[in-house]
Each structure stands twice: as structure tokens, then as C-alpha cells.
Amino acid sequence: MKKCEHVTKHLFITGGVVSSLGKGITAASIALLLKRRGYRVQIQKLDPYVNVDPGTMSPYEHGEVFVTDDGAETDLDLGHYERFADVSCRRESNYTTGRIYQTVIERERRGDYLGKTVQVIPHITDEIKNAIRVLDGPEVDIAITEIGGTVGDIESLPFLEAIRQYRQEIGSRNGLFIHLTLVPYIRAAQEMKTKPSQQSVGILREIGIIPDILICRCERPLEEEHLRKLSLFCNVSRELVIQEIDVARTIYEVPIELARQELDTYLLELLDLHVRDLQLDDWVAFVDRVVAPKARHCEIAVVGKYTGLRDAYKSIYEALDHGAIANDLELTVRPVEATEIEAKGADAVLAGVDGILVPGGFGVRGIEGKILAATHARERTIPFLGICLGMQCAVIEFARNVCGIAGANSQEFDPEGPAHVIHLMEEQKAVRNLGGTMRLGAWPCDLRENTRAAAAYAGRHIAERHRHRYEVNTDYRSRFEEAGMIFSGTSPDGALVEMVELRNHPWFVACQFHPEFRSRPLKAHPLFRDFVAASGGLLASAPDGDGGQVRAPRSAPRRTGTGTRT
């Protein structure tokens, strides 16, 4: 008897009417549900912008840059994919127009097209299809591809044409089109309007794509007349018109709401796949914990340079949430611009906070404010977590104010300075291009015994994701250690400093890597879990005095602040 050949099924998700509808969360929610049905899922995003990757873009342009284990700098939606579906994304999980065109141009320069005229169709669309096809294989049952941008945008057209062709090649039982659209509520008329969605689907039909499933974002529930109208004019079966009503409490409710409408069941039936039992109890219990009243409260300040755009620190905020949920704490985050500390002083801006987090970033603007935040945390024994640049600022602060190293700074900010306690990595000195050339991806780290780091991870050997060019200058290591700074994590060869902490402080930990990228709703990252616990008064120092930690509850005053509830 001939063995059946494995076929990877494909879902293509598009968006219409307006941007920022939440395609990434919708795609991630679908991935979660299908994975909880027992299927192996992989997910990717195709972005229409011409940048080769988001790595050189300002966070104000496109939010944070999410880094994968294999060192790809990608769109922030990949963070949603990993957090919801607990999948590990990779370089093939994010393609941009720039990356597609770069590949085609390189092939043309090599002569691969044998003198033919290189055109959008078939050469660009073929390369987009190759990017989609990368997900095919015996380890993937269902591949989900999210098309960035909005239907009708000129830059999205090659991607839409490519998925139209791809679906035609693999057949309707192996590929589905899901269209996410907006049904706005006009308050003056007190009416829901379906016309924008009809027009969005009309644009898709002109391209040759007819959605199999229509998901409607809306502020309030749709009436049956709206659902029937959408079904009729969008040529989608009534049961396949799905509502995605704005959730009031947490985005982690979205998968539950989609499951209640049996979206995952319909998807599997349309793909000729067995509808296995849905295992969602732990996720439902998690959401219940998110919204349950908490007896304890803490407020954490995130001192950054891009706090005007929440998406610039998306994974930071999510990881803080995960840490708060793991500790049953109500958390308020106070976004603080580092330049505000420079102008008003740390005492005024950070008054009343229970913890201080200084995240990564680039450039000299706001650096002194971040350094002042580290001083404030050290001198007032406030729990502190420094990440990437945040660690470097903590090292500079300690060098200046504890070690007495005059002019201590980073080579990045003061190239001619007298004391570069942070300097350019040796392998970065010959680098000229900025894009994709930093120390990127997962790198191993060895932890020192009897430290807060080792206690948090409950182990000695870890691997975390990096994105940096500068490092701690180990020429100053003995001076730091004599003054009370512990080098609690290093590369296996001891050459690179990965983590530092302070000996005589309740909880002051900083890391060169980005732990936020590996935090999950059901498994908070160890550093965020313990940092939030310390901020909430739930961790106390171990008796050995060498930085070890034991969990021990103590009373923590309930503070009120002006921050943003996460």
C-alpha cells in the first residue's frame, strides 16, 4: 500500500479598510487554536515595505524589532506569534519587499534569468511564492502567512497576486483565504456600517481572491441583519462570517472568543483535516488569572527613549505582564522618557515607583537620564532590571559613582573619552553596513553560583537572544568586583560579560541580552518573574550575602501612581 505523502496546508490572512486592525493577534490566535487541536503550526509575515528588514528602522516607524533565535531582525508581530502559539519563529518567518527584490536582483546580476526581462510577474511573485514554500515540509501541518498592509495599497499588490497564484497551484482544499476587515460603528447615526467591508472584499475580488472566511473587527456585536448582508455581498457563507469584538480586559481573550464561534473547527473542515479535541483549559485559566482582582499592587517605571509609542517596547510590556500574572500582582507601568529625568531629576520623575526597568536602545539622546535612573535605583535600593543598553548604563553609573572612574562612558557616546568602560566589540570594528551586522540571535551564557541570576533560572547554563555592538570592557573587571558589582553571567569562554548584579542591593540585575523575547503568557521569563516579585515585595535576599535569592513574602505598601495599566 502506497504511503500518503505529507501535504502542508496554508492559510493566508489579509486585512482591509484600515491598518492596525490586529492581523498579527488574529493570526497568532488562529495558530494557538490549531496547535491546541494537535497540529504542528508555523507562521510567517510578508511585509510590503522596501526595507530589507526592520533592523535599521526607528522604533517610531514600525515599533520594536523582534529578534529570533537564528538572529533575524523581524517585525513585532512575530512576538505575538511566539507568545500566543508558543512557536519558535526563524529567519523564514519574515520577508519584506526589500528582501524579495534583493534576492531577485542578485539572481539577475548572476545571470540566472538567462537574459530575460525581469518583471514583477513572474519573477517577483515567484520569489514571494518561494518564501511561502519555505514553510512546507513534514514538520509543518499548517502554515499561516499574514500579508502586511491593507488591501488596496499599491505596495501589497505583488503579495496578493502571489498568494492568488499559490492557492491556485495547491488547490482550495490545501489553502484558504481569511480576510480581516472593519465594521465601524457611526455614533451619530447609531449604526454599524458594512459598506467598507463590502468594498474591501470587492478590491480583493478584482485581484482574483475571494475570501473563504471573513473576520469582522467591531466595537459592539453585529446584528443578524449585518451578518447576512456581509455574507450576501461578500460571497461568504453566513457561518463563516466571524465577529472579532474588541475585548475589554486582555488581548489573550481573543483566541477564546474565536473558539466560541468555532472558527478553528470551520478551518479544519475546509482543509479536510480531522477536528481533534481542543485543549484550551490552561489558557482559559490563565485569562481568568489575568482579570482576577489582586491583593497586591506594584508600579514599575520603564525609562526609555521611545515611550511615546507603546509598540516600541511591546515585548517589554508583555513580559512585565507575564511576571505580574505569575506573582498574582496587579501591575501599573509608568512610561518615563529618559530626557524628562534629565530635565527634572530622578527624585521628581520616579517618585513612588516600586521598580525601575531600563530597556535597550541606540544613540546618545536620553543616556544621562537612563544613568540617573540607575543611580536612583542603586542608592534607594529600588529593584532594578537593565536590558542591553540598560545594562551598559548601569555599568557606566557604577563606574562613575562607586568606582570613581573619571569620565567613564561608552565608546558609542564619547568616542574620544578617557575611560571606555563600554567599548565596541572586536568583531564589530571592521563592520561598515548597519543592517543585520550586530551580534544577533541566541548565544550561550554561563551563570555564577549563588547569584540572583542563577536563582532565577534555577541553573547555570542558558541561551538568550542578543542585539548589540558594544560590550562591557573587561579591563575594568577587577575594579568593578572589588567595589561590589558581581559579573554573574559571562560567555562560556569568559570573554563577554552577559549579566551583572550588585552585592549589597535587594535586587539589582542587568543583562546584555533581551529576555523579553522569550517570555510567554503561561511561562513568564525568570528574570521578569523575579524582578516583578522583588518590586512587589515578594523576594528577599539570601543569607549568604553573595547575591543569591530565596522567595520569601514580606509586606509591600500599596502604591498609587499615574502610570498605564498593562
Buried (B, 14 or more C-beta within 10 A) or exposed (E): EEEEEEBBBBBBBBBBBEEEBBBBBBBBBBBBBBBBBEBBBBBBBBBBBEBBBBBBBEBEEBBBBBBBBBBBBBBBBBBBBBBBBBBBBBBBBBBBBBBBBBBBEEBBEEEEBEEEEBEBEBBBBBBBBEBBBBBBEEEBBBBBBBBBBBBBBEBBBBBBBBBBBBBEEBEEEBBBBBBBBBBBEEEEEEEBBBEBBBBBBBBBEEBEBBBBBBBBBBEEEBEEEBBBBBBEBBEBEEEBBBBBBEBEEBBBBBBBBBBEBBBBBBBBEBBEBEEEEBEBEEBBEBBEEBEEEBEBBBBBBBBBBBBEBBBBBBBBBBBBBBBBBBBEBBBBBBBBBBBBBBEEBBEEBBEEBBBBBBBBBBEEBBBBBBBBBBBBBBEEEBBBBBBBBBBBBBBBBBBBBBBEBEEBBBBBBBEEBEBBBBBBBEEBEEEEEEBEBBBBBBBEBBBBEBBBBBBBBEEBEBEBBBBBBBBBBBEBBEBBEEBBBBBBBBBEEEEBBBBBBBBEBBBBBBBBBBBBBBBBBBEBBBBBBBBBBBBBBBBBBBEEEBBBBEEEEEEBEEEEBEBEEB
